[in-house]
Amino acid sequence: MGLVAPDLGVLESASESELTQLLKRGMAKLKARERKAVELWAEGMSNRAIASELKTTVGAVKMLLYRTLMKLRKNMSHYACED
């Protein structure tokens, strides 16, 4: 039984510049609160700090980030398939 390379998705096989463009397009489609949460998370802020900034609970931030990152990945995959 030989080794088989894993099936790479569209996002995994994109170049850095392509990913940057896809990310910009995907972020533009997010709601302001979603975009702010992802930006703060990407800057390295903790969920507690993000919750304080957004005036909500840590649990709400966890759920917001999870749903938003899934939405962003879906948007980016959709755009990558269009190009």
SVG drawing of the C-alpha trace seen along z (x, -y; Angstrom):
<svg xmlns="http://www.w3.org/2000/svg" viewBox="-23 -48 27 50">
<polyline fill="none" stroke="black" stroke-width="0.4" points="0.0,0.0 1.6,-3.3 1.4,-6.7 -1.2,-9.0 -1.0,-12.7 -3.9,-14.4 -6.6,-16.0 -5.9,-19.8 -8.8,-22.1 -8.9,-25.3 -7.7,-27.4 -4.9,-25.1 -3.5,-25.2 -3.8,-29.0 -0.7,-31.3 -0.1,-33.8 -1.2,-36.7 -4.3,-34.8 -5.2,-34.1 -4.7,-37.8 -7.1,-38.8 -9.6,-36.1 -9.4,-37.3 -10.0,-40.9 -13.1,-39.9 -14.4,-37.6 -13.8,-40.2 -15.7,-42.9 -18.8,-40.6 -18.9,-40.3 -21.0,-42.5 -19.1,-45.2 -19.3,-43.4 -18.0,-40.1 -15.2,-42.0 -14.2,-43.7 -14.1,-40.5 -11.9,-38.8 -9.6,-41.8 -9.1,-41.8 -8.6,-38.1 -6.1,-38.3 -4.2,-41.0 -3.8,-38.4 -6.4,-39.7 -7.8,-37.2 -11.5,-36.3 -11.9,-38.2 -10.3,-41.4 -12.5,-41.1 -15.6,-40.6 -14.7,-43.8 -14.1,-45.7 -17.4,-44.5 -19.3,-44.9 -20.4,-41.3 -19.6,-38.0 -16.7,-35.6 -19.1,-32.9 -20.7,-35.2 -17.3,-36.1 -16.4,-32.4 -19.6,-31.7 -19.2,-34.8 -15.7,-34.0 -16.5,-30.4 -19.5,-31.2 -17.7,-34.2 -14.5,-32.2 -16.7,-29.4 -18.6,-32.0 -15.3,-33.6 -13.9,-30.3 -17.0,-29.5 -16.9,-32.9 -13.3,-32.6 -13.8,-29.1 -16.7,-30.4 -14.6,-33.2 -11.7,-30.9 -14.0,-28.6 -15.3,-31.6 -11.8,-32.7"/>
</svg>
